[in-house]
Amino acid sequence: MQVAAILRTKGNTVARSGSDISVENSLNILKQQHIDAVVVADDDRTLKGILSERDIVRGLADHGAEALDFPVMALMTSEVITCSEDRSVDELMRDMTEHRIRHLPVMRDGRLAGIVSIGDLVKYRLDELELEGERDAMRDYIATG
């Protein structure tokens, strides 16, 4: 399966934060939307970074509570690995494992088209395994019937 199919299922809504809003405001976005990372972009074309819970924890460890007042761009990961919609789930799983990341913004024609998380990929894999099991059970039923 390709990323495009996952986005069709989950949607292409991406939680975004402006680069100059505070880390605390971004934390509120994460909390309200029950997500682990927010894309940092001032529009849908220019991806400036990604701010994850991991980035925030590191900022708190390094700077204490005052890190919450920093602008997002002070703590975000600015070298963001992205993918296109035609990439396969296997390729994304390899990329996420190799780079030790959990979120990949999806780009289409230079614009942000969605985001895929490791949870999305695991869900796809589990659904795929379930379908394979059902298919095998149906074959066995037909063969013995």
mmCIF file of the C-alpha atoms, coordinates in Angstrom:
data_MODEL
# 
_entry.id   MODEL 
# 
loop_
_atom_site.group_PDB 
_atom_site.id 
_atom_site.type_symbol 
_atom_site.label_atom_id 
_atom_site.label_alt_id 
_atom_site.label_comp_id 
_atom_site.label_asym_id 
_atom_site.label_entity_id 
_atom_site.label_seq_id 
_atom_site.pdbx_PDB_ins_code 
_atom_site.Cartn_x 
_atom_site.Cartn_y 
_atom_site.Cartn_z 
_atom_site.occupancy 
_atom_site.B_iso_or_equiv 
_atom_site.pdbx_formal_charge 
_atom_site.auth_seq_id 
_atom_site.auth_comp_id 
_atom_site.auth_asym_id 
_atom_site.auth_atom_id 
_atom_site.pdbx_PDB_model_num 
ATOM 1   C CA . MET A 1 1   ? 0.000   0.000   0.000  1.00 0.00 ? 1   MET A CA 1 
ATOM 2   C CA . GLN A 1 2   ? 1.085   3.501   -0.658 1.00 0.00 ? 2   GLN A CA 1 
ATOM 3   C CA . VAL A 1 3   ? 0.900   6.540   1.586  1.00 0.00 ? 3   VAL A CA 1 
ATOM 4   C CA . ALA A 1 4   ? -1.885  8.033   -0.565 1.00 0.00 ? 4   ALA A CA 1 
ATOM 5   C CA . ALA A 1 5   ? -4.225  5.217   0.485  1.00 0.00 ? 5   ALA A CA 1 
ATOM 6   C CA . ILE A 1 6   ? -3.478  5.794   4.167  1.00 0.00 ? 6   ILE A CA 1 
ATOM 7   C CA . LEU A 1 7   ? -4.236  9.509   3.756  1.00 0.00 ? 7   LEU A CA 1 
ATOM 8   C CA . ARG A 1 8   ? -7.533  8.678   2.015  1.00 0.00 ? 8   ARG A CA 1 
ATOM 9   C CA . THR A 1 9   ? -8.503  6.626   5.059  1.00 0.00 ? 9   THR A CA 1 
ATOM 10  C CA . LYS A 1 10  ? -7.247  8.883   7.849  1.00 0.00 ? 10  LYS A CA 1 
ATOM 11  C CA . GLY A 1 11  ? -7.622  12.225  6.095  1.00 0.00 ? 11  GLY A CA 1 
ATOM 12  C CA . ASN A 1 12  ? -5.092  14.876  5.260  1.00 0.00 ? 12  ASN A CA 1 
ATOM 13  C CA . THR A 1 13  ? -5.642  17.276  8.124  1.00 0.00 ? 13  THR A CA 1 
ATOM 14  C CA . VAL A 1 14  ? -2.332  18.359  9.615  1.00 0.00 ? 14  VAL A CA 1 
ATOM 15  C CA . ALA A 1 15  ? -1.988  20.118  12.950 1.00 0.00 ? 15  ALA A CA 1 
ATOM 16  C CA . ARG A 1 16  ? 0.214   23.122  12.346 1.00 0.00 ? 16  ARG A CA 1 
ATOM 17  C CA . SER A 1 17  ? 1.946   25.666  14.459 1.00 0.00 ? 17  SER A CA 1 
ATOM 18  C CA . GLY A 1 18  ? 3.453   28.940  13.410 1.00 0.00 ? 18  GLY A CA 1 
ATOM 19  C CA . SER A 1 19  ? 7.168   29.168  14.032 1.00 0.00 ? 19  SER A CA 1 
ATOM 20  C CA . ASP A 1 20  ? 6.831   32.167  16.309 1.00 0.00 ? 20  ASP A CA 1 
ATOM 21  C CA . ILE A 1 21  ? 4.118   30.959  18.702 1.00 0.00 ? 21  ILE A CA 1 
ATOM 22  C CA . SER A 1 22  ? 5.183   29.728  22.119 1.00 0.00 ? 22  SER A CA 1 
ATOM 23  C CA . VAL A 1 23  ? 6.014   26.142  22.934 1.00 0.00 ? 23  VAL A CA 1 
ATOM 24  C CA . GLU A 1 24  ? 3.266   26.277  25.552 1.00 0.00 ? 24  GLU A CA 1 
ATOM 25  C CA . ASN A 1 25  ? 0.672   27.172  22.896 1.00 0.00 ? 25  ASN A CA 1 
ATOM 26  C CA . SER A 1 26  ? 1.905   24.297  20.752 1.00 0.00 ? 26  SER A CA 1 
ATOM 27  C CA . LEU A 1 27  ? 1.618   21.976  23.739 1.00 0.00 ? 27  LEU A CA 1 
ATOM 28  C CA . ASN A 1 28  ? -2.026  22.983  23.978 1.00 0.00 ? 28  ASN A CA 1 
ATOM 29  C CA . ILE A 1 29  ? -2.497  22.015  20.319 1.00 0.00 ? 29  ILE A CA 1 
ATOM 30  C CA . LEU A 1 30  ? -0.941  18.609  21.036 1.00 0.00 ? 30  LEU A CA 1 
ATOM 31  C CA . LYS A 1 31  ? -3.191  18.131  24.066 1.00 0.00 ? 31  LYS A CA 1 
ATOM 32  C CA . GLN A 1 32  ? -6.413  19.275  22.385 1.00 0.00 ? 32  GLN A CA 1 
ATOM 33  C CA . GLN A 1 33  ? -5.875  17.157  19.287 1.00 0.00 ? 33  GLN A CA 1 
ATOM 34  C CA . HIS A 1 34  ? -4.450  14.110  21.115 1.00 0.00 ? 34  HIS A CA 1 
ATOM 35  C CA . ILE A 1 35  ? -1.332  14.032  18.943 1.00 0.00 ? 35  ILE A CA 1 
ATOM 36  C CA . ASP A 1 36  ? 2.405   13.731  19.529 1.00 0.00 ? 36  ASP A CA 1 
ATOM 37  C CA . ALA A 1 37  ? 3.815   16.227  17.033 1.00 0.00 ? 37  ALA A CA 1 
ATOM 38  C CA . VAL A 1 38  ? 2.860   19.389  15.224 1.00 0.00 ? 38  VAL A CA 1 
ATOM 39  C CA . VAL A 1 39  ? 4.177   20.537  11.865 1.00 0.00 ? 39  VAL A CA 1 
ATOM 40  C CA . VAL A 1 40  ? 5.765   23.978  11.976 1.00 0.00 ? 40  VAL A CA 1 
ATOM 41  C CA . ALA A 1 41  ? 4.676   25.906  8.916  1.00 0.00 ? 41  ALA A CA 1 
ATOM 42  C CA . ASP A 1 42  ? 3.423   29.409  8.411  1.00 0.00 ? 42  ASP A CA 1 
ATOM 43  C CA . ASP A 1 43  ? 1.579   28.283  5.259  1.00 0.00 ? 43  ASP A CA 1 
ATOM 44  C CA . ASP A 1 44  ? 0.923   25.015  3.401  1.00 0.00 ? 44  ASP A CA 1 
ATOM 45  C CA . ARG A 1 45  ? 4.017   25.331  1.228  1.00 0.00 ? 45  ARG A CA 1 
ATOM 46  C CA . THR A 1 46  ? 6.913   26.179  3.514  1.00 0.00 ? 46  THR A CA 1 
ATOM 47  C CA . LEU A 1 47  ? 7.684   23.424  5.990  1.00 0.00 ? 47  LEU A CA 1 
ATOM 48  C CA . LYS A 1 48  ? 9.957   24.961  8.612  1.00 0.00 ? 48  LYS A CA 1 
ATOM 49  C CA . GLY A 1 49  ? 10.155  22.082  11.038 1.00 0.00 ? 49  GLY A CA 1 
ATOM 50  C CA . ILE A 1 50  ? 8.336   19.679  13.284 1.00 0.00 ? 50  ILE A CA 1 
ATOM 51  C CA . LEU A 1 51  ? 7.854   19.937  17.034 1.00 0.00 ? 51  LEU A CA 1 
ATOM 52  C CA . SER A 1 52  ? 7.399   16.664  18.856 1.00 0.00 ? 52  SER A CA 1 
ATOM 53  C CA . GLU A 1 53  ? 6.901   15.780  22.479 1.00 0.00 ? 53  GLU A CA 1 
ATOM 54  C CA . ARG A 1 54  ? 10.507  14.546  22.408 1.00 0.00 ? 54  ARG A CA 1 
ATOM 55  C CA . ASP A 1 55  ? 11.712  18.028  21.336 1.00 0.00 ? 55  ASP A CA 1 
ATOM 56  C CA . ILE A 1 56  ? 9.761   19.624  24.172 1.00 0.00 ? 56  ILE A CA 1 
ATOM 57  C CA . VAL A 1 57  ? 11.103  17.197  26.778 1.00 0.00 ? 57  VAL A CA 1 
ATOM 58  C CA . ARG A 1 58  ? 14.659  17.901  25.637 1.00 0.00 ? 58  ARG A CA 1 
ATOM 59  C CA . GLY A 1 59  ? 13.978  21.648  25.836 1.00 0.00 ? 59  GLY A CA 1 
ATOM 60  C CA . LEU A 1 60  ? 12.623  21.305  29.358 1.00 0.00 ? 60  LEU A CA 1 
ATOM 61  C CA . ALA A 1 61  ? 15.615  19.220  30.407 1.00 0.00 ? 61  ALA A CA 1 
ATOM 62  C CA . ASP A 1 62  ? 18.038  21.783  28.978 1.00 0.00 ? 62  ASP A CA 1 
ATOM 63  C CA . HIS A 1 63  ? 16.284  25.031  29.958 1.00 0.00 ? 63  HIS A CA 1 
ATOM 64  C CA . GLY A 1 64  ? 13.705  24.241  32.616 1.00 0.00 ? 64  GLY A CA 1 
ATOM 65  C CA . ALA A 1 65  ? 10.173  25.624  32.618 1.00 0.00 ? 65  ALA A CA 1 
ATOM 66  C CA . GLU A 1 66  ? 11.233  28.789  30.783 1.00 0.00 ? 66  GLU A CA 1 
ATOM 67  C CA . ALA A 1 67  ? 11.423  26.627  27.620 1.00 0.00 ? 67  ALA A CA 1 
ATOM 68  C CA . LEU A 1 68  ? 7.623   26.803  27.527 1.00 0.00 ? 68  LEU A CA 1 
ATOM 69  C CA . ASP A 1 69  ? 7.899   30.512  26.739 1.00 0.00 ? 69  ASP A CA 1 
ATOM 70  C CA . PHE A 1 70  ? 10.341  29.977  23.857 1.00 0.00 ? 70  PHE A CA 1 
ATOM 71  C CA . PRO A 1 71  ? 9.070   30.300  20.304 1.00 0.00 ? 71  PRO A CA 1 
ATOM 72  C CA . VAL A 1 72  ? 8.499   26.923  18.669 1.00 0.00 ? 72  VAL A CA 1 
ATOM 73  C CA . MET A 1 73  ? 11.429  27.483  16.312 1.00 0.00 ? 73  MET A CA 1 
ATOM 74  C CA . ALA A 1 74  ? 13.811  27.388  19.295 1.00 0.00 ? 74  ALA A CA 1 
ATOM 75  C CA . LEU A 1 75  ? 13.011  23.729  20.050 1.00 0.00 ? 75  LEU A CA 1 
ATOM 76  C CA . MET A 1 76  ? 11.685  22.298  16.790 1.00 0.00 ? 76  MET A CA 1 
ATOM 77  C CA . THR A 1 77  ? 13.536  19.836  14.609 1.00 0.00 ? 77  THR A CA 1 
ATOM 78  C CA . SER A 1 78  ? 14.330  21.888  11.529 1.00 0.00 ? 78  SER A CA 1 
ATOM 79  C CA . GLU A 1 79  ? 15.800  19.152  9.342  1.00 0.00 ? 79  GLU A CA 1 
ATOM 80  C CA . VAL A 1 80  ? 12.531  17.372  8.612  1.00 0.00 ? 80  VAL A CA 1 
ATOM 81  C CA . ILE A 1 81  ? 12.440  14.151  6.669  1.00 0.00 ? 81  ILE A CA 1 
ATOM 82  C CA . THR A 1 82  ? 9.384   14.080  4.416  1.00 0.00 ? 82  THR A CA 1 
ATOM 83  C CA . CYS A 1 83  ? 7.854   11.615  1.986  1.00 0.00 ? 83  CYS A CA 1 
ATOM 84  C CA . SER A 1 84  ? 5.652   11.634  -1.078 1.00 0.00 ? 84  SER A CA 1 
ATOM 85  C CA . GLU A 1 85  ? 2.288   9.928   -1.496 1.00 0.00 ? 85  GLU A CA 1 
ATOM 86  C CA . ASP A 1 86  ? 3.710   7.245   -3.769 1.00 0.00 ? 86  ASP A CA 1 
ATOM 87  C CA . ARG A 1 87  ? 6.019   5.776   -1.100 1.00 0.00 ? 87  ARG A CA 1 
ATOM 88  C CA . SER A 1 88  ? 5.151   2.338   0.255  1.00 0.00 ? 88  SER A CA 1 
ATOM 89  C CA . VAL A 1 89  ? 4.443   1.448   3.864  1.00 0.00 ? 89  VAL A CA 1 
ATOM 90  C CA . ASP A 1 90  ? 7.548   -0.755  3.918  1.00 0.00 ? 90  ASP A CA 1 
ATOM 91  C CA . GLU A 1 91  ? 9.717   2.162   2.756  1.00 0.00 ? 91  GLU A CA 1 
ATOM 92  C CA . LEU A 1 92  ? 8.286   4.460   5.421  1.00 0.00 ? 92  LEU A CA 1 
ATOM 93  C CA . MET A 1 93  ? 8.800   1.897   8.148  1.00 0.00 ? 93  MET A CA 1 
ATOM 94  C CA . ARG A 1 94  ? 12.440  1.565   7.105  1.00 0.00 ? 94  ARG A CA 1 
ATOM 95  C CA . ASP A 1 95  ? 12.870  5.360   7.019  1.00 0.00 ? 95  ASP A CA 1 
ATOM 96  C CA . MET A 1 96  ? 11.281  5.814   10.440 1.00 0.00 ? 96  MET A CA 1 
ATOM 97  C CA . THR A 1 97  ? 13.420  3.063   11.937 1.00 0.00 ? 97  THR A CA 1 
ATOM 98  C CA . GLU A 1 98  ? 16.637  4.284   10.330 1.00 0.00 ? 98  GLU A CA 1 
ATOM 99  C CA . HIS A 1 99  ? 16.123  7.916   11.345 1.00 0.00 ? 99  HIS A CA 1 
ATOM 100 C CA . ARG A 1 100 ? 14.438  7.130   14.679 1.00 0.00 ? 100 ARG A CA 1 
ATOM 101 C CA . ILE A 1 101 ? 11.415  9.284   13.947 1.00 0.00 ? 101 ILE A CA 1 
ATOM 102 C CA . ARG A 1 102 ? 7.703   8.720   14.439 1.00 0.00 ? 102 ARG A CA 1 
ATOM 103 C CA . HIS A 1 103 ? 6.152   11.240  12.044 1.00 0.00 ? 103 HIS A CA 1 
ATOM 104 C CA . LEU A 1 104 ? 6.631   11.954  8.349  1.00 0.00 ? 104 LEU A CA 1 
ATOM 105 C CA . PRO A 1 105 ? 4.999   14.954  6.715  1.00 0.00 ? 105 PRO A CA 1 
ATOM 106 C CA . VAL A 1 106 ? 3.695   14.036  3.267  1.00 0.00 ? 106 VAL A CA 1 
ATOM 107 C CA . MET A 1 107 ? 4.406   16.466  0.449  1.00 0.00 ? 107 MET A CA 1 
ATOM 108 C CA . ARG A 1 108 ? 2.591   16.804  -2.879 1.00 0.00 ? 108 ARG A CA 1 
ATOM 109 C CA . ASP A 1 109 ? 3.825   19.252  -5.517 1.00 0.00 ? 109 ASP A CA 1 
ATOM 110 C CA . GLY A 1 110 ? 5.835   21.120  -2.893 1.00 0.00 ? 110 GLY A CA 1 
ATOM 111 C CA . ARG A 1 111 ? 2.839   21.470  -0.559 1.00 0.00 ? 111 ARG A CA 1 
ATOM 112 C CA . LEU A 1 112 ? 1.979   19.776  2.705  1.00 0.00 ? 112 LEU A CA 1 
ATOM 113 C CA . ALA A 1 113 ? -0.539  17.019  1.845  1.00 0.00 ? 113 ALA A CA 1 
ATOM 114 C CA . GLY A 1 114 ? -0.784  15.217  5.182  1.00 0.00 ? 114 GLY A CA 1 
ATOM 115 C CA . ILE A 1 115 ? 1.225   13.475  7.856  1.00 0.00 ? 115 ILE A CA 1 
ATOM 116 C CA . VAL A 1 116 ? 1.802   9.800   8.571  1.00 0.00 ? 116 VAL A CA 1 
ATOM 117 C CA . SER A 1 117 ? 2.760   8.484   11.990 1.00 0.00 ? 117 SER A CA 1 
ATOM 118 C CA . ILE A 1 118 ? 4.230   5.185   13.051 1.00 0.00 ? 118 ILE A CA 1 
ATOM 119 C CA . GLY A 1 119 ? 0.809   4.456   14.568 1.00 0.00 ? 119 GLY A CA 1 
ATOM 120 C CA . ASP A 1 120 ? -0.818  4.853   11.141 1.00 0.00 ? 120 ASP A CA 1 
ATOM 121 C CA . LEU A 1 121 ? 1.635   2.352   9.669  1.00 0.00 ? 121 LEU A CA 1 
ATOM 122 C CA . VAL A 1 122 ? 1.129   -0.153  12.485 1.00 0.00 ? 122 VAL A CA 1 
ATOM 123 C CA . LYS A 1 123 ? -2.654  0.131   12.091 1.00 0.00 ? 123 LYS A CA 1 
ATOM 124 C CA . TYR A 1 124 ? -2.330  -0.526  8.371  1.00 0.00 ? 124 TYR A CA 1 
ATOM 125 C CA . ARG A 1 125 ? -0.126  -3.574  9.005  1.00 0.00 ? 125 ARG A CA 1 
ATOM 126 C CA . LEU A 1 126 ? -2.528  -5.003  11.593 1.00 0.00 ? 126 LEU A CA 1 
ATOM 127 C CA . ASP A 1 127 ? -5.496  -4.495  9.248  1.00 0.00 ? 127 ASP A CA 1 
ATOM 128 C CA . GLU A 1 128 ? -3.519  -6.174  6.465  1.00 0.00 ? 128 GLU A CA 1 
ATOM 129 C CA . LEU A 1 129 ? -2.683  -9.174  8.668  1.00 0.00 ? 129 LEU A CA 1 
ATOM 130 C CA . GLU A 1 130 ? -6.331  -9.491  9.700  1.00 0.00 ? 130 GLU A CA 1 
ATOM 131 C CA . LEU A 1 131 ? -7.439  -9.496  6.061  1.00 0.00 ? 131 LEU A CA 1 
ATOM 132 C CA . GLU A 1 132 ? -4.824  -12.139 5.200  1.00 0.00 ? 132 GLU A CA 1 
ATOM 133 C CA . GLY A 1 133 ? -6.102  -14.315 8.060  1.00 0.00 ? 133 GLY A CA 1 
ATOM 134 C CA . GLU A 1 134 ? -9.692  -13.951 6.883  1.00 0.00 ? 134 GLU A CA 1 
ATOM 135 C CA . ARG A 1 135 ? -8.647  -14.735 3.303  1.00 0.00 ? 135 ARG A CA 1 
ATOM 136 C CA . ASP A 1 136 ? -6.796  -17.864 4.441  1.00 0.00 ? 136 ASP A CA 1 
ATOM 137 C CA . ALA A 1 137 ? -9.760  -18.983 6.528  1.00 0.00 ? 137 ALA A CA 1 
ATOM 138 C CA . MET A 1 138 ? -12.091 -18.537 3.535  1.00 0.00 ? 138 MET A CA 1 
ATOM 139 C CA . ARG A 1 139 ? -9.733  -20.570 1.301  1.00 0.00 ? 139 ARG A CA 1 
ATOM 140 C CA . ASP A 1 140 ? -9.597  -23.345 3.904  1.00 0.00 ? 140 ASP A CA 1 
ATOM 141 C CA . TYR A 1 141 ? -13.395 -23.333 4.221  1.00 0.00 ? 141 TYR A CA 1 
ATOM 142 C CA . ILE A 1 142 ? -13.857 -23.550 0.458  1.00 0.00 ? 142 ILE A CA 1 
ATOM 143 C CA . ALA A 1 143 ? -11.196 -26.244 0.072  1.00 0.00 ? 143 ALA A CA 1 
ATOM 144 C CA . THR A 1 144 ? -12.733 -28.458 2.771  1.00 0.00 ? 144 THR A CA 1 
ATOM 145 C CA . GLY A 1 145 ? -16.368 -27.773 1.785  1.00 0.00 ? 145 GLY A CA 1 
# 
